Amino acid sequence: MCGFAALIRLRRMYSISLPNSLPSGVSRACNSTVMKDFARHLRRLRQFLRHRGRTDEDADDLIQEAFLRLEVYGREHEVLEPEAFLVRAVANLSVDKYRHDGVIQYAEKPVEDLDVFDTTPQPDEVCASRERLDKLIAGLNRLSPRSREILMARRYEGLSCPEIAKRYGVTVSAVEKSLARAMLHLVDWMDGYD
């Protein structure tokens, strides 16, 4: 069932005021905006549920239930972020449905007929990666000790430039220049220009 049909059915079943029945005094331009927002929410929620392995039919049912929960909750509480409420609701409903249905799905095929993919890297890929790592280490060793420390603080420890500047007692500009020189050196080194 498509999303709009589900909401029309929802409106009929529960006498809920959804976008196509606005309070008096609200203009048709506002109705258009509400419908665009609704369509955007619907699209995003469907995509969210598809990424979680739901069929379109299941997604529509879960979205319908989420809109119902939003409407019921909204009667007594102010909902500041309806889209966030809907996403959380469909996520929770999806998990509940998996638990209820029994998540484990299996193929009724003999093991010999199943396609099994080996995701481990091939020996030549492992060798090439080790060679690149060795070359990177050699390039790092060619940097001055201070440049290497600054680069490692930024890339490995995740420190910001102001934090590094404070640690080494230099200006932020000096840290940025040192990082730029070190990165340029390593790029050239890895490309074979040094």
Secondary structure, DSSP 8 states (H G I E B T S, - for coil): --HHHHHHHHHHHHT---TTS--TT--HHHHHHHHHHHHHHHHHHHHHHHHTT--HHHHHHHHHHHHHHHHHHHHHS--S-HHHHHHHHHHHHHHHHHHHH-S-----S-GGGS-----S--HHHHHHHHHHHHHHHHHHHTS-HHHHHHHHHHHTS---HHHHHHHHT--HHHHHHHHHHHHHHHHHHHHT--
